[in-house]
Amino acid sequence: MPDDLVRACRRHGLPLLAVRPETSFAAVTELVLGRLHRRDTGTLAAVVERHRRMLADRSAPASVLELLRQDLGHDVRVLSPAGRQIAGAGPALRAGTARALAARYLAARRSDAAAPHRVTVGNRLHSLLPVPDGATAGPRAGAEYAAELGDWLLAVEADTSAWPVHEARLLDRVVEVLADARSAHERDKAALHDLAGRALDLMRSPIPAEEIPVRLSATAQAVVSGVSTWKRCQFVVAGGRWNGGRPVPAAALRALLEEALIQPDGPVPVTAQDIAGTVDGEHAVLLVLVPEAPSPLPGPALDAGALQQRLGAVLGRWLGPAESVSVGLGAPADEPGNARRALEQARHALRIAHDTPERVAVRGADDLTAHILTLLPLIPAEARRAFAARLLGPLREHDRRHRTDLLATLEAFLDCDASWTACAARLHLHVNSLRHRIARIEQLTGRDLALLETRLDFLAALKAG
């Protein structure tokens, strides 16, 4: 076909069909007229039957979408704002295509453009429609709410604005059914939100660390993990600036990250039931369960670089030139004694991410170390040596006089991200013996290793000395 004809049809949203040269016009005409006749004579009965079948399938979005595909002949999918396919009729979209559609949707929603949003991705025309939460459907709560970050969106591979009235009504009914499914999904997450909120409260409370899993198991812990013991987890903290420097609503960021962190087929599988989120002032705080491994996983389980790429792909059009979203990841907490430190790490990683010039930045525990080490060369050598001698001198003297290994123990403890179990395993010690050594280090130096600032000071001293 001539290229200019293809471009013209694409520009105007006209269908363009190719048939073999030997196909007669009579055959084409017969097929088209037969289809039109069946549609005209059976429209009312078919619509009634479709509605009845959809009402029977309210709990199964995929079934509803398949009915729509069968009747109208178009691929239809439900996506999250992070580009995850929640349900679909037709082949699964490529990850890049799904994220591109999500990015176009977020940009259109923020600009308050009327739905359906017609976009072309990969030479294919799509219509994007919001799927509201049935429990809160109604006018938007103003531009500051950023509700689109938690939306579901319906992607139809067609120009729905040109559909006849009865097909448009059918599509509206499908959106209603999907809205009910989304409301049920939100209700199912209530227990996870409760877990994250209670976990955050326990992190702030003065109770002993070993009591944290007991308190959580009495609430919603079993909903997430299925067991009453502590599960290996990571903390994620996020914040953002938009609309003249005001904070991006934390509830909206929580909803977006709950979707962006789902990676059932990733190197470290994470499902929706592994993520519990809450809001802490201007920040979203998420607790992510990461699987146990036969041996300790090398480094953090969540990939900061991959998460930044996913978020950047969907937020690139949504954020303005002077706006940003920043995320901090803590190191995995293998036991409750490490939970407070892991959360503190995530908050410090968030500060580092916020200080970067990138509009979407994700930083992890490794970036904290790199940040400190990049600053060391800026300090005069004499000052670095004096700092190291003052901080580590008492430990070196104790090791020399009593033939102990406190300095080596401190270095291993920091290298294991302050994980009691990992450090004890590396040094072939019982955890109680390790705790005794760390307590002795704190006594000799007058510093509290439970504080991230202290651990970074010791790390800098070890590298400088």
Secondary structure as UniProt FT lines:
FT   HELIX           3..12
FT   TURN            21..22
FT   HELIX           25..55
FT   TURN            56..59
FT   HELIX           61..72
FT   STRAND          76..79
FT   TURN            81..82
FT   STRAND          85..89
FT   HELIX           95..110
FT   TURN            111..112
FT   STRAND          117..121
FT   TURN            122..123
FT   STRAND          124..131
FT   TURN            134..136
FT   HELIX           143..145
FT   HELIX           147..150
FT   STRAND          152..156
FT   HELIX           160..162
FT   HELIX           165..188
FT   HELIX           190..204
FT   HELIX           209..211
FT   HELIX           212..217
FT   TURN            218..220
FT   HELIX           221..225
FT   STRAND          233..242
FT   TURN            243..245
FT   STRAND          246..247
FT   HELIX           250..260
FT   TURN            264..265
FT   HELIX           272..274
FT   STRAND          275..280
FT   TURN            281..282
FT   STRAND          283..289
FT   HELIX           304..315
FT   TURN            316..318
FT   TURN            321..322
FT   STRAND          324..329
FT   HELIX           336..338
FT   HELIX           339..354
FT   STRAND          360..363
FT   HELIX           365..375
FT   HELIX           376..378
FT   HELIX           381..402
FT   HELIX           406..415
FT   TURN            416..418
FT   HELIX           420..427
FT   HELIX           431..445
FT   TURN            449..450
FT   HELIX           452..464
//
